Amino acid sequence: MRSARFAFAIVAWLFLIGIVLQVFLAGVGFFVPGLDSFSYHRSLGWLLHLTPLLVLLFASVARSGRDTIWLTVALVVLMAIQPFLPELRTNAPFLAALHPVNALAIFWLAQAIARRASALIRGPEPVAKPASTEQEATA
């Protein structure tokens, strides 16, 4: 169980680092002349797009708790819509403008999950109930 918790923390923190790098690459797209403005930002975004599914998988295996699982599900949902928001700039520019706002929400969730994953490593191991106790409770 400890190794699953450690793996969960690593994946969660790597995802958070990827989000910070993604924001940096957006800045590169705006401020560094001569580059294909947002190609690096776009490429990393697609790489990060499905990563929250890994975070969710590791959170489940690590038995991170219901609240952490729900935060991770919310992260999966926000990341699922994130790359499609800029595509709306022609038909629905106000929806497309939610791309950076959604990025803030993604960052907030990612750091909350990474902190919970780190706390999970420092916390005690869950104790499994003996099968006889569970059977007695249902009888």
C-alpha positions in Angstrom: 0.0 0.0 0.0 2.8 2.4 0.8 4.3 2.0 -2.7 0.9 2.8 -4.2 0.7 5.9 -2.1 4.2 6.9 -3.1 3.4 6.4 -6.8 0.2 8.5 -6.4 2.2 11.3 -4.9 4.8 11.2 -7.7 2.1 11.2 -10.5 0.2 14.0 -8.8 3.2 16.2 -8.3 4.5 15.6 -11.9 1.1 16.6 -13.2 1.2 19.8 -11.2 4.7 20.5 -12.5 3.4 19.9 -16.0 0.6 22.5 -15.5 3.2 25.1 -14.3 5.3 24.3 -17.4 2.2 24.6 -19.5 1.5 28.2 -18.2 5.2 29.1 -18.9 4.8 27.8 -22.4 1.7 30.0 -22.9 3.9 32.9 -21.8 6.5 31.9 -24.3 3.8 31.9 -27.0 2.9 35.4 -26.1 6.3 37.0 -25.5 9.0 35.2 -27.4 9.2 36.4 -31.0 10.1 34.1 -33.8 8.6 30.9 -32.5 5.5 29.2 -33.8 3.7 31.0 -31.1 1.8 28.3 -29.2 3.0 25.1 -30.7 4.9 24.0 -27.6 2.0 25.0 -25.4 -0.4 23.1 -27.6 1.8 20.0 -27.8 2.3 19.7 -24.0 -1.4 20.4 -23.5 -2.3 17.3 -25.5 0.2 15.3 -23.6 -1.3 16.4 -20.3 -4.8 16.0 -21.5 -5.3 12.4 -20.4 -2.8 12.4 -17.5 -5.6 13.0 -14.9 -6.9 9.5 -15.7 -3.5 8.2 -14.4 -3.9 10.4 -11.3 -7.3 9.0 -10.8 -6.1 5.4 -11.2 -3.3 5.9 -8.7 -5.6 7.7 -6.3 -7.9 4.7 -6.3 -5.1 2.1 -5.9 -3.6 4.2 -3.1 -7.0 4.2 -1.3 -6.8 8.0 -1.0 -10.3 8.5 0.2 -13.6 9.6 -1.2 -12.9 13.3 -1.1 -9.6 13.0 -3.0 -11.2 10.7 -5.5 -14.0 13.2 -6.2 -11.4 16.0 -6.6 -9.5 13.9 -9.1 -12.8 13.2 -11.0 -13.3 16.9 -11.2 -9.8 17.3 -12.5 -10.5 14.7 -15.2 -13.6 16.6 -16.2 -11.9 20.0 -16.4 -8.9 18.6 -18.3 -11.3 16.9 -20.7 -12.8 20.2 -21.8 -9.6 22.4 -21.6 -8.1 21.7 -25.0 -11.4 22.3 -26.7 -12.2 25.7 -25.3 -9.8 27.6 -27.6 -11.5 26.0 -30.6 -14.6 27.9 -29.7 -13.0 31.3 -30.3 -14.8 31.9 -33.6 -18.3 30.7 -32.7 -18.4 31.3 -29.0 -15.5 33.6 -28.0 -16.8 34.1 -24.4 -16.7 30.4 -23.9 -13.2 30.2 -25.4 -12.1 32.9 -22.9 -12.7 30.4 -20.2 -9.6 28.6 -21.2 -7.3 30.5 -18.8 -9.9 30.5 -16.1 -10.3 26.7 -16.4 -6.5 26.5 -16.2 -6.6 28.2 -12.9 -9.2 25.7 -11.6 -7.0 22.9 -12.9 -4.0 24.2 -11.2 -5.9 24.6 -7.9 -7.2 21.1 -8.1 -3.9 19.6 -9.1 -2.1 21.3 -6.1 -4.8 20.2 -3.7 -4.6 16.6 -5.0 -0.7 16.7 -4.8 -0.8 17.9 -1.2 -3.3 15.3 -0.3 -1.2 12.6 -1.9 1.9 13.8 0.1 -0.2 13.8 3.3 -1.3 10.3 2.5 2.3 9.1 2.5 2.9 10.6 5.9 -0.3 9.2 7.3 -0.9 5.8 8.9 -1.6 2.7 6.8 -5.2 1.8 6.7 -6.1 -1.2 8.9 -8.3 -3.8 7.3 -11.1 -5.1 9.4 -11.1 -8.9 10.0 -13.6 -10.8 7.9 -15.3 -12.2 11.1 -16.1 -8.7 12.4 -17.8 -7.7 9.2 -19.8 -11.0 9.1 -20.9 -10.5 12.7 -22.1 -7.0 12.0 -24.3 -8.2 9.2 -25.8 -11.1 11.2 
